[in-house]
Amino acid sequence: MARTSVQRISLAKLINNCRDGLFAIPEIQREFVWDRKRVTNLMDSIWRQIPIGTLLLWETDSSRRHLLRHVQNVLPSYSLNNKRIWFIIDGQQRLSALYRAASGGIVTNYRRQEINFDNLCFVFDKRFEPLRFGFVKYPQKVMHIPVKDILSHEWRRYVRGVGSQKKFTDIKTFRERFKKYSIPVVNVGTSDIDEVRETFLRINSGGLRISKADRAFSRAARLNLRGLIRDLLKQLPHKFDELDDSVIQACITVFSGQRDISGVTIESVLARLEREEIENGRVSKSFIRTWTKMHKAIVIAVDYFLNELDVINRSYLPSDNMMPVLSYFFYENNLAQPSPKQRKEIRKWFWATGVAGRYSGRGYYQNIRADLEFMQYLARRKKGSFTLSEPVLKYDVKRTDYSYMGSITIAYLLMLCLKRPRYLENGAVIPLKETASISNRKDLHHVFPKAMLKRNRINTRQANSLCNICYIVAEENQSIGSRRPHDYMAELKQPKYFASVMKSHLIPYRSESGLWDKNIRRGYKKFIEQRLDWVCMEFERRAGMKLFRQE
């Protein structure tokens, strides 16, 4: 049974303890996940003397050093000269923010956002009200005083010349409040790692929820999966390094023979791996060999997405759940490149899954399970034919709002990019692939401008139909404005490359096209139906199979 003791410790002492390397981060803990807003709210709570929670420490001896997380960039590393270890079980985010507020420096959080604590300031700037803190890129001495300067031993020199006596008094008050502010520190004494792990999970499930990935990591700390996955992600190009840890955990789960990638199953599989793959306190050689194959399968799958399926970057992957499915094929295919027959079936799977949204909504677990079975059969038997059990309604494409980034929208935008759309004015290819990102909307344009449709009583949902969206660079978009297609397209109709430009955008352009109808409502309805046919035909051409059925 764990022994506990509670004492209140001042922030000044806690920060000094951090500098002395008394605290350690265990592998069960998350990385630094806070952003600027959470940091400023924490500082404001201290200023207003609002409680900021409890710090939970696990005191143990140096035999538990194998549980240390050695790679971190927020708190100072634990000093191996200490005979006792104080693992931070709960409160790491707060303590890290407090330490950096006093010490400064640039930190990259879990989402790869840079937080420059040198720019965390106590402010006299009304733009930040009601808070008294903010991150200021270029601090002005009279208006923005860096927190690290206020908490420095030479603080009087740093704040000299701030202006009025009231400002000086406020700065001095904050410094005193911060230094003397104390928080309850609960010290847990136990030698049972499972007891500590369960405490960690219970605390976080009752407060700030940890992710499914972190729950799973906590069950397999000795395997150092967090570190292995971090090293793997660093090797992945074209934004695939931004994949969530849970995606790679799902890959490991299916490699282990599971067909279910729910959070509960992932956690169970990783816990089983830790039980079975730790020998005499060390990771077994068999797991090291298995992980090497897993690692290679994931790298090869990413490469295949990029070079064979023409996924421009990770933002153009219709669903992250495609990663474990394709990785599993390569794992079962002994890391070999697919045969022509296998390539054909993988291409069918990719486009059908993206267009049909098979890995989202109700029933997506069943689709993933079925696809894993198919990939295993395709890899082992070198044969099989991918089929779409429920063809897509064309209406589903037409009704999809492009502003909702579901799998069908992503598949649509990828397909348009791969058509190599051209500039309207000169017919040159728009260099989208160099800078393309699914989150960058500046080069997306309504063929029938939204403002013009609104004037003609066509609502936003209808105006935002995928079939009304194409890639047109911002400069051309501005010149089009809210003019009718009949007008702005007429100006471009004469050049010899007009037909090739329109085809590159999948825009019906001949005389019967709704583009040329001067009645906007009638023309728009006609155009959407015409372009829907073009879009669906192109999807099926890419997939090499029938995807759609008529209503």
C-alpha atoms as one frame of an Amber mdcrd trajectory, in Angstrom:
protein
   0.000   0.000   0.000   1.385   3.411  -0.939   2.457   5.804   1.827   1.613
   9.462   1.304   2.691  12.705   2.918   1.662  16.269   2.134   3.543  19.536
   2.523   3.293  23.003   1.031   6.356  24.188  -0.883   6.960  27.650  -2.321
   7.442  28.167  -6.046  10.857  29.665  -5.373  12.005  26.431  -3.696  10.412
  24.207  -6.361  12.184  26.075  -9.153  15.501  25.818  -7.313  14.878  22.064
  -6.923  14.325  21.873 -10.692  17.637  23.620 -11.304  19.361  21.195  -8.936
  18.047  18.231 -10.949  15.988  16.746  -8.104  12.919  15.921 -10.234  12.583
  13.305 -12.944  10.021  12.633 -15.680   8.895   8.995 -15.908   8.079   7.358
 -19.219   4.409   7.108 -18.233   4.172  10.908 -18.343   3.128  12.940 -21.341
   5.446  15.346 -23.083   4.936  19.069 -22.699   1.520  19.739 -24.256   0.665
  23.217 -23.023   0.347  26.209 -25.334   0.781  29.943 -24.762  -2.786  30.433
 -23.550  -2.445  27.863 -20.765   0.840  29.408 -19.676  -0.580  32.934 -19.478
  -3.650  31.699 -17.591  -1.383  29.946 -15.081   0.641  33.104 -14.488  -2.517
  35.156 -14.135  -3.829  32.701 -11.526  -0.682  33.223  -9.465  -1.047  36.986
  -9.805  -4.651  36.756  -8.568  -3.708  34.206  -5.877  -6.007  31.532  -7.321
  -5.121  27.876  -6.467  -3.307  26.102  -9.307  -3.574  22.511  -8.111  -1.397
  19.895  -6.464   1.966  18.401  -7.383   2.185  14.609  -7.017   5.635  13.058
  -6.641   6.715   9.431  -6.445   9.718   8.998  -4.198  11.774   5.896  -4.914
  15.377   4.743  -4.996  17.912   4.836  -7.818  17.051   1.278  -8.934  14.125
   2.817 -10.837  16.368   4.873 -13.123  15.342   2.726 -16.083  11.939   4.462
 -15.928  13.481   7.871 -16.605  12.597   9.738 -19.776  16.017  10.919 -20.894
  14.968  13.107 -23.798  13.184  16.281 -22.748  13.640  19.940 -23.459  11.598
  21.727 -20.774  12.786  20.801 -17.283  16.472  20.217 -16.457  17.497  16.573
 -16.586  17.483  14.576 -13.389  20.914  14.499 -11.740  22.219  10.939 -11.534
  24.263  11.953  -8.474  21.099  11.811  -6.375  20.502   8.616  -4.416  16.721
   9.148  -4.370  14.434   9.864  -7.317  11.384  12.132  -7.202   9.318  11.282
 -10.240   6.668  13.839 -11.207   3.467  11.827 -11.521   1.047  14.738 -11.780
   1.763  18.438 -12.278   4.535  18.161 -14.871   2.835  20.668 -17.208   2.455
  23.306 -14.489   5.927  22.813 -13.055   7.481  22.944 -16.517   5.664  26.192
 -17.331   6.675  27.736 -13.991  10.315  26.744 -14.402  10.468  28.137 -17.932
   8.669  31.332 -16.912  11.511  31.953 -14.456  14.321  30.713 -16.720  13.206
  31.645 -20.250  14.189  29.805 -23.394  12.374  28.345 -26.395  10.363  25.162
 -25.921   8.678  23.034 -28.582   5.497  21.405 -27.305   3.950  18.081 -28.298
   2.187  19.682 -31.286   5.505  21.138 -32.482   4.504  24.677 -31.586   7.401
  26.869 -30.476   6.839  28.736 -27.202   9.426  31.430 -26.515   9.364  32.003
 -22.748  11.724  34.947 -23.191   8.675  36.729 -24.611   6.352  35.905 -21.684
   5.673  39.326 -20.198   3.904  41.059 -17.334   1.989  43.640 -19.343   0.582
  47.113 -18.919  -1.031  46.880 -22.330  -4.837  47.107 -22.551  -4.841  44.756
 -25.557  -4.215  41.845 -23.170  -6.973  42.674 -20.673  -8.325  41.162 -18.507
  -5.057  39.178 -18.238  -1.880  40.774 -16.939   0.322  38.421 -18.970   0.987
  37.730 -22.612   3.605  36.574 -25.123   5.009  39.646 -26.866   7.354  39.179
 -29.821   8.945  42.602 -29.504   8.519  43.798 -25.885   8.477  47.535 -25.244
  10.121  48.253 -21.904   7.455  50.559 -20.551   4.566  48.271 -21.590   5.918
  44.699 -21.459   8.274  43.378 -18.770   9.630  39.825 -19.320   8.660  37.562
 -16.420  12.138  35.993 -16.319  13.600  39.470 -15.713  11.158  40.146 -12.875
  12.092  36.832 -11.204  15.836  37.336 -11.713  18.206  38.228  -8.842  18.997
  41.424 -10.764  15.361  42.320 -11.269  15.770  45.923 -10.085  18.263  46.600
 -12.859  15.969  45.067 -15.480  12.880  47.019 -14.442  14.632  50.335 -13.987
  12.910  53.050 -15.982   9.552  51.321 -16.375   7.728  54.585 -15.797   5.384
  55.341 -12.917   5.744  54.248  -9.312   2.494  52.258  -9.686   4.019  50.124
 -12.436   7.080  49.454 -10.280   4.835  48.549  -7.341   2.800  46.121  -9.483
   5.994  44.455 -10.731   7.360  44.130  -7.196   4.027  42.739  -5.980   3.980
  40.086  -8.690   7.563  39.065  -7.901   6.746  38.644  -4.213   3.511  36.767
  -4.903   5.269  34.383  -7.273   8.209  33.669  -4.948   6.030  33.088  -1.878
   3.200  31.283  -3.650   3.036  27.739  -2.300   1.337  24.627  -3.612   0.505
  21.317  -1.922   3.019  18.595  -2.789   1.865  15.017  -2.228   4.724  12.543
  -1.916   3.845   8.898  -2.675   6.183   6.266  -1.306   5.883   2.824  -2.925
   7.977   0.268  -4.769   5.057  -1.006  -6.864   5.223   0.470 -10.388   1.730
  -0.803 -11.218   0.361   1.089  -8.232   2.039   4.284  -9.443   0.792   3.733
 -12.991  -2.781   3.262 -11.805  -2.513   6.414  -9.671  -1.355   8.361 -12.703
  -4.259   7.131 -14.831  -6.868   7.774 -12.157  -5.676  11.300 -11.474  -5.617
  12.259 -15.131  -8.964  10.664 -15.948 -10.491  12.759 -13.190  -8.888  16.015
 -14.256  -7.144  16.990 -17.480  -7.794  13.956 -19.648  -4.805  12.251 -21.146
  -4.993  10.922 -24.668  -5.549   7.289 -25.568  -1.943   7.221 -26.743  -0.645
   8.377 -23.359  -2.786   5.816 -21.539  -1.264   3.133 -23.732   2.265   4.462
 -23.207   1.742   4.293 -19.441   1.054   0.551 -19.778   4.291  -0.104 -21.686
   6.806   2.285 -20.176   9.673  -0.214 -19.932   9.556  -0.941 -23.670  10.275
   2.768 -24.258   7.656   2.826 -27.015   7.320   6.570 -26.648  10.976   7.010
 -27.511  10.880   4.445 -30.325   7.855   6.116 -31.907   9.415   9.566 -31.546
  12.563   8.360 -33.340  10.426   6.810 -36.075   8.314   9.923 -36.630  11.418
  12.068 -37.000  12.364  10.010 -40.062   9.040  10.462 -41.851   8.950  13.164
 -44.575   6.292  15.522 -45.915   4.463  16.185 -42.639   3.977  12.493 -41.848
   6.130  13.239 -38.814   3.030  15.032 -37.459   1.049  11.795 -37.200  -0.436
  11.256 -33.762   1.292   8.660 -31.599  -1.971   6.697 -31.487  -1.704   6.042
 -35.248   1.668   4.329 -34.819   0.338   2.465 -31.781  -2.510   1.236 -33.991
   0.095  -0.019 -36.492   1.844  -1.952 -33.716  -1.497  -3.391 -32.640  -2.383
  -4.754 -36.077   1.169  -6.062 -36.561   0.541  -8.021 -33.354  -2.410  -9.806
 -34.935  -5.320  -7.651 -33.781  -8.058  -6.407 -36.105  -9.508  -3.931 -33.615
  -7.704  -0.576 -33.217  -9.870   0.909 -30.482  -8.115   2.596 -27.577  -8.925
  -0.262 -25.200  -7.419  -2.854 -27.551  -4.296  -0.787 -28.195  -3.762  -0.366
 -24.453  -4.249  -4.104 -23.892  -1.819  -5.084 -26.663   0.925  -2.747 -25.455
   0.476  -3.943 -21.874   0.798  -7.558 -23.068   3.939  -6.691 -25.037   5.506
  -5.235 -21.921   4.720  -8.362 -19.900   6.037 -10.715 -22.565   8.966  -8.755
 -23.986  10.807  -7.730 -20.824  13.453 -10.223 -19.739  15.455  -9.572 -16.570
  14.513  -5.918 -16.682  15.619  -5.519 -20.308  13.782  -5.401 -23.626  14.012
  -8.827 -25.275  15.997  -9.372 -28.437  12.888 -10.773 -30.126  11.032  -7.481
 -29.585  13.982  -5.504 -30.932  13.876  -7.637 -34.117  10.083  -7.299 -34.333
  10.205  -3.544 -33.840  12.808  -3.248 -36.602  10.380  -4.931 -39.018   7.461
  -2.798 -37.758   9.522   0.356 -38.184  10.474  -0.552 -41.764   6.883  -1.447
 -42.685   5.652   1.979 -41.564   8.450   3.817 -43.406   7.749   1.854 -46.596
   4.010   2.560 -46.302   4.644   6.314 -46.039   6.940   6.145 -49.041   4.232
   4.278 -50.979   1.605   6.869 -50.117   3.911   9.605 -51.370   5.398   8.050
 -54.489   2.900   5.463 -55.725  -0.452   6.825 -54.556   0.638  10.434 -55.197
  -0.345  11.719 -51.758   1.314  15.143 -51.796   1.882  15.257 -48.038   0.245
  13.976 -44.904  -2.489  16.651 -45.009  -3.733  15.030 -48.248  -4.117  11.583
 -46.681  -7.911  11.077 -46.556  -7.731   9.247 -43.209  -4.937   8.575 -40.721
  -6.475   5.127 -40.249  -5.144   4.266 -43.695  -1.657   4.124 -42.156  -2.078
   0.939 -40.086  -3.927  -0.790 -42.951  -1.272  -0.131 -45.620   1.592  -0.675
 -43.159   0.086  -4.070 -42.338   0.195  -5.033 -46.017   3.932  -4.361 -46.158
   4.476  -6.140 -42.836   2.715  -9.236 -44.187   4.397  -8.832 -47.608   7.796
  -9.207 -45.900   8.608  -5.543 -46.634   8.685  -6.238 -50.383   7.282  -3.867
 -52.981   3.899  -4.981 -54.372   3.470  -6.776 -57.667   1.491  -5.095 -60.487
  -1.613  -7.002 -59.376  -1.157  -5.916 -55.753  -0.542  -2.280 -56.799  -3.807
  -2.284 -58.723  -5.784  -3.516 -55.722  -4.082  -1.108 -53.296  -4.979   1.800
 -55.590  -8.602   0.640 -55.635  -8.608   0.441 -51.837  -7.075   3.911 -51.442
  -9.478   5.863 -53.639 -12.565   3.865 -52.691 -11.854   4.348 -48.980 -11.229
   8.077 -49.371 -14.240   8.816 -51.583 -16.639   6.617 -49.601 -15.424   7.852
 -46.202 -15.143   4.242 -45.076 -12.901   4.998 -42.079 -15.195   7.519 -40.419
 -18.720   7.515 -39.072 -20.731   4.520 -38.022 -19.278   1.134 -38.804 -15.751
   2.242 -39.643 -14.207  -0.359 -37.307 -15.840  -3.104 -39.357 -14.422  -1.609
 -42.566 -10.925  -1.462 -41.097 -11.221  -5.045 -39.879 -12.358  -6.231 -43.313
  -9.567  -4.311 -45.048  -6.917  -5.765 -42.736  -8.171  -9.246 -43.641  -8.025
  -8.301 -47.313  -4.495  -6.881 -47.044  -3.314 -10.045 -45.332  -4.819 -12.186
 -48.085  -3.400  -9.932 -50.803   0.069 -10.068 -49.246   0.183 -13.782 -48.490
  -1.697 -15.200 -51.493  -0.663 -12.512 -53.992  -4.228 -12.378 -55.242  -7.658
 -11.007 -54.380  -9.882  -8.235 -55.695 -10.893  -5.222 -53.623 -14.615  -4.481
 -53.841 -16.764  -1.682 -52.473 -19.722  -3.305 -50.757 -21.747  -0.088 -50.789
 -21.142   2.149 -53.852 -21.193   5.897 -53.190 -24.185   8.035 -54.089 -23.231
  10.818 -56.483 -25.439  13.027 -54.373 -22.972  12.589 -51.478 -20.292  14.354
 -53.530 -22.607  17.157 -54.548 -23.888  17.815 -51.035 -20.447  17.827 -49.373
 -19.394  21.255 -48.098 -15.733  21.838 -49.014 -15.131  23.660 -45.704 -15.641
  20.365 -43.851 -12.363  18.484 -44.187 -13.707  14.942 -44.201 -12.092  12.161
 -46.223 -14.171  12.824 -49.365 -13.124  16.502 -49.372  -9.473  15.576 -48.937
  -9.715  12.964 -51.699 -11.381  15.544 -53.953  -8.702  18.187 -53.380  -5.943
  15.619 -53.894  -7.560  14.496 -57.139  -7.768  18.118 -58.369  -4.104  18.696
 -57.471  -3.108  15.612 -59.433  -4.917  17.010 -62.495  -2.199  19.708 -62.515
  -4.651  22.629 -62.767  -3.573  25.579 -64.902  -3.699  29.349 -64.627  -6.802
  30.743 -66.295  -4.968  33.619 -67.950  -1.894  31.972 -69.509  -2.419  28.207
 -69.325   0.742  27.503 -67.304   0.560  24.792 -64.632  -0.093  26.171 -61.135
   2.827  25.018 -58.899   0.557  23.635 -56.187   2.575  20.593 -55.150   5.472
  22.666 -53.864   3.371  24.484 -51.265   0.123  22.510 -51.132  -1.497  22.057
 -47.764  -5.054  21.031 -47.096  -5.358  23.844 -44.548  -4.377  26.534 -47.072
  -7.609  27.806 -48.601  -6.266  30.885 -50.385  -5.973  29.058 -53.724  -9.454
  27.520 -53.588 -12.132  29.342 -55.545 -15.885  29.075 -56.100 -16.500  28.727
 -59.855 -19.826  30.474 -59.278 -18.762  33.116 -56.702 -20.468  32.719 -53.339
 -21.454  36.383 -53.020 -23.095  36.283 -56.436 -24.995  33.104 -55.506 -26.158
  34.693 -52.271 -27.607  37.616 -54.216 -29.558  35.037 -56.226 -30.975  33.313
 -53.122 -28.700  30.271 -53.188 -27.593  29.441 -49.646 -24.042  28.943 -48.357
 -24.306  25.159 -48.074 -25.270  24.861 -51.736 -22.639  27.407 -52.792 -19.928
  25.461 -50.931 -20.608  22.215 -52.794 -17.413  20.403 -53.780 -18.630  20.633
 -57.358 -18.338  24.432 -57.194 -14.725  24.441 -55.949 -11.522  24.535 -57.976
  -7.906  25.661 -57.582  -7.418  29.253 -58.741  -4.559  31.296 -57.312  -5.358
  34.251 -55.093  -4.416  36.879 -57.691  -6.810  35.490 -60.303  -9.442  34.958
 -57.633  -9.324  38.645 -56.741  -9.708  39.686 -60.367 -12.791  37.481 -60.672
 -14.440  38.878 -57.560 -18.176  38.172 -57.521 -18.680  38.382 -61.272 -20.780
  35.845 -63.144 -18.919  32.936 -64.803 -20.611  33.987 -68.052 -18.687  37.255
 -67.854 -15.233  36.347 -66.523 -14.998  33.081 -68.469 -15.983  34.857 -71.699
 -12.824  36.961 -71.386 -10.729  33.785 -71.388 -12.590  31.805 -74.030 -10.591
  32.811 -77.093  -7.047  31.623 -76.311  -6.098  28.304 -77.846  -5.367  26.774
 -74.449  -8.827  27.506 -72.960 -10.061  23.918 -73.402  -6.977  22.398 -71.772
  -7.248  24.845 -68.857 -10.900  23.936 -68.263 -10.162  20.214 -68.480  -7.372
  20.598 -65.925  -9.967  21.978 -63.487 -12.663  19.458 -64.488 -14.900  22.369
 -65.512 -17.482  21.638 -68.245 -16.854  24.408 -70.764 -18.657  23.688 -74.025
 -21.650  25.669 -75.243 -24.145  23.520 -73.320 -22.355  24.165 -70.002 -24.262
  25.950 -67.259 -21.354  28.424 -67.156 -22.847  30.331 -70.102 -26.446  30.516
 -68.856 -27.286  34.115 -67.957 -29.965  32.881 -65.544 -27.798  32.285 -62.478
 -30.090  29.899 -60.583 -30.785  27.732 -63.603 -27.185  27.866 -64.805 -25.773
  26.953 -61.388 -28.035  23.929 -61.014 -27.111  22.734 -64.497 -23.385  23.346
 -63.967 -23.292  21.416 -60.672 -24.902  18.368 -62.269 -22.527  18.527 -65.242
 -19.421  18.923 -63.136 -20.591  16.178 -60.771 -20.444  13.759 -63.686 -16.933
  14.899 -64.610 -15.708  14.626 -61.008 -17.168  11.150 -60.488 -15.688   9.915
 -63.765 -12.256  11.176 -62.717 -12.535   9.515 -59.302 -13.352   6.211 -60.971
 -10.511   6.626 -63.447  -8.067   7.174 -60.591  -9.412   4.194 -58.658  -9.652
   1.886 -61.652 -13.036   0.648 -60.476 -16.709   1.572 -60.287 -17.349   3.767
 -57.240 -20.722   5.413 -57.787 -24.315   4.493 -58.310 -27.127   6.744 -59.417
 -29.796   7.767 -56.886
